[in-house]
Amino acid sequence: MANIKSAKKRVLIERERRVVNNSVKSEIKTYVKKFKDQLSSDLAQAEETYKALASKLDSAARENVIHANSASRKKAHFAKLLDNAKKSK
């Protein structure tokens, strides 16, 4: 355990941020699952979910929860899946 007051405070702040970051990551995973489920059944809903997912990824990257390149890569991957699903139907 830290002995210096500022180090103790930093530990507490990091715990709080970890909870928030994990929550954001979990929310993104939920949207990914929802998007993949909707790809096979309802393309209109999948498109709406993609917009929400892209927004969540952008805000997570802006807040440094995930790396900006990771968010961009995931958005491109899901956009490609959506386009392929539209072409196949």
C-alpha positions, 0 to 999 in steps of 0.5 A: 500500500502507498505511504504518500498521501498523493499516492493513496489518492491516486489509488482511489481515483484509479479504482473509480476510473477502473469501474467506469472504464469496465462499465463502458467496455461492457456496454460496448460488448453488449451493443456488439452482441446485439448488433451481431444478433440483429444482422441475421434477423432485422437489417433495419434494427442492425443499422440503428444498433450500428449507429449507436455502437459507433457512437459508443466506440467514438466516445470511449476512444475520446475518453481514452477508455479504448485506443482510438485506432481500436475504435476505428478498426472495430467500426470499420469491421462492423460496417463491413459486416453490415454492408455484406449483410445488405448485399446478400439480402 
